[in-house]
Amino acid sequence: MKRVFNRQIFATLLIGVVALFAQSCEKETTATVPGAQEIECKAGDNPSLSFTAGDKWEISSDAIWCKFVTSAGELQNMAGGAGSHTITLKITDDNNGSSWSTAKITMKMGGQTGIIATVKRHPKELYMRVNDVAENPKKSLEIGYIDYKPWYIEANFRFAAVEIPEWVEVKQINEETYEETYGSITGAPGQRSYVMLRIVTDGYRERYPITEEDGHVIKFQGEDGNGEFEVPITYAGMGKNALTFVGPTEKNYGWEVSLDGKEFRQHNEENGSTVKFSNELAFDIAAQNDEFDILYLEKSINRGILEYKHIGTNDYNKVDEAKSWMHFDKEAMTLTIDEGTTTRYGLVMALPRGIYNIIRADVEKYILDVDGASGIDLPIIDQEYEKFVLIELTQRDFTEQQPYEGMYIYHSLTTLEIPAKEYTNAATMAEYGVDTAYECPFVNSIEGKKPGIVIDPRTENWTTAMYEEGNATVEIFHNGKSLKMSDDEYYLGENKDENMAVYLWGPKDGWQGKSAYILFKVNGEAKKLLVVTPPAK
């Protein structure tokens, strides 16, 4: 009896164990890992992940940019019990690039492991911003003319300019070190780049504005080859007040023209060379939209005082050429000079249309200034307008003057030459016993000063040495009287060229409307006569 009982007990226990095992297996197989789902998002989003678990579970994210938001904070791993759950994810921009990023969320539950979600993060949304120096956002980069145009460029990726037109000059400045680099533009994420742009001039392209519609751009690219941006280039042009030109030589002063207008020449005092051109001089003038105007000024020396006079009227291209002996062909960009008979002085200016419109009502008032260095106010071209002078010229006889021909006379204060012309009154010449005579005007009076004229008769042997020996003399007659060598009337000395000359101050008793006669003698023989006409006032 005892043996049978033990077997019954064993059988009963065995049945219980099998039942318990069966229950355990049945419970484990029902708690399966939820099926995988796909979540699409971008940095900064907080998408939800929902699932139902049949048992205790643990989940983890394999990407640092995908975290679980819990009461304990933002976690890469978290756990929970059976039931329905909704978990908030936090999507950051860590390691966000220019391509899609993927995070896997894995669950462990009841001895099983599986992916319950694939989170796909959008590529980084790249941006590039262009601001002017006042921090105003702009859609294009304007380039400057003579001066650089400054800009700030900022992006959220590392970039470099990969295409820059060859006619755009680029300078980038490090705002911390002030180091300058040329020809390239680079930038780091979140850091602004300070760049400066201007046009590369060629005498033509700078004349015309550039708009966005013209389609010129600077192309930027990210360091990984992605993130391309094209920023339009604009150019306002030279500006209505700007003008540049290239002349036949680097100097626009010191030009001479023959009396027939057929030969132009300029002497280089530095190397002694002379350049010559026939018939015309060619220029290349650049102005905004080719809008410029030509001004002609005639310069004269009136009794040793410089004067400028605007010739003709200039209404854009409608120049009254009949009033000018200088002519500029705006289409051919050439200057020609009419034939003349006496020495004359001219000045040609090219003014941008914007400036000409301002000064056209009174040209001389605007472009002339005053130089008082000599003690007399003399007109000069205002410094602001000197850059617009194409050429200053003297038209004269190119026949070389012999050493003892003519006379050299200049104003004692301004040192400007007073031209002497031949005197042909035969009776007067016979009276003074000369075959050669000249005539010139005396200078006008100046309040508070005593101006006069300095005369070199250019006569052989009429020199300081001969004067000291008593063999070179001068006699001056006025109104039937001889002037005396004194501080009041005249004296002899050397002129600025270190040649002996007469310094004539005029009759002590005044001119009384009558001329003075200066007779130059060598060894007692009359050589030349100069007739000095009285002042105009």
Secondary structure, DSSP 8 states (H G I E B T S, - for coil): -HHHHHHHHHHHHHHHHHHHHHHHHHHHHHS-----EEEEE-TT---EEEEEESS-EEEEESSTTEEEEETTEEESEEEE-SEEEEEEEEE--TT--SS-EEEEEEEEETTEEEEEEEEEE------EEEE-TT--EESSEEEBSSS-EEEEEEESS-EEEEE--TTEEEEEE-TTT--EEES--EE-TT--EEEEEEE---SSGGGS-B-GGG--EEEEEETTS---EEEEEEE--S-TT-EEEE-SSS--SSEEEETTS-EEEEE-TTT--EEEEES-EE-EEEEGGG-EEEEEEEEEEETTEEEEEE-S-EETTEE-GGG-SEEEETTTTEEEE---SS-EEEEEEEEEHHHHHHHTTSHHHHHEEEE-TTSS-EEEE-HHHHTTEEEEEEEE--S---TTSS-EEEETTT--B---EE---HHHHHHHT-S-EEEEE----BTTB---EEEE---TT-SHHHHHTT-EEEEEEETTEE--BBTTTEEEEE-TTS-EEEEE---TT--TT--EEEEEEETTEEEEEEEEE----
